[in-house]
Amino acid sequence: PPTILTAVASQVMRVQSSDAKLQWVDSHVVRAPLADAQACASLRKHASLPALSALRGQRLGTAGAPRSEGANRSKNMLTSLFDLRRVGAPPAPSDDDAMYRQAVEQRLQAGTLTDMVLSSCEDTPEQLAHSIAAIRGSSAAIRAAGASRHPTYLASSRALRVLERKLAVLGPLVHATRMLQELSQRREEVVDAVFAGASPKEAAAGAFGLADLAADAVHPGGDPSVADRSKFDAFVATFKLHRHHLALYKARAVIEDEEGPWIELIAARAQAGVEADQRDE
């Protein structure tokens, strides 16, 4: 029947087509003899290949060429951004230091640098000044690179204002505390100056009014980190120290320890003056 003949003819044509393709492949594919392949492998084994970096330099034509100004600017910008993100982090003594890793984890859990500065109760004026200098130095390089809209730069700019404000509050308090400790080592000299006519403020130098300074340094509500920061400009101009800041405890402890000897000395000098006046009469 015609249907059977058609199927047989189609099968014959497919077989012939397959044979033709195999013949074409055999005639166009060149197979290397086994000996030639072994010789090539031997050559590759003993050949000295140039370093990859040298090949890359030859291909690009930049081997030994100095960095362009744009490349240096980009590198400085990335380095500065890296430094900004790590302002306030403890220095890394070693990669396998468990205490350092724990400190970094605690810092990351604390949130941003702004949050950390607001909630910290242990920072010192020296630490704040160091962080301020680090941010200012890195920020200058970022501005020079034209990346002043980078999120890291914007966040660090806010943190810088918080650092400067906290230093303005903490610095005078710590200075007055240290001055009172220093003056207490020579209190007789100071008292003599006051009885000779000098004003207490002049004689006591930066330690005068330490108690009032400590009372005024506490943030309203006690914790600036939970205060409303929606009006950031107003907040950053008015926030103060956490109520549990160590500098406050230090100032109060120094006042408590030193006020007794000061009062006794002043009272003794006053009594001596009264007795001297009575004798003169």
Summary of the structure (lengths in Angstrom):
residues: 281
radius of gyration: 40.0
end to end distance: 159.2
largest distance: 159.2
contacts: 686
relative contact order: 0.07
helix: 73%
strand: 1%
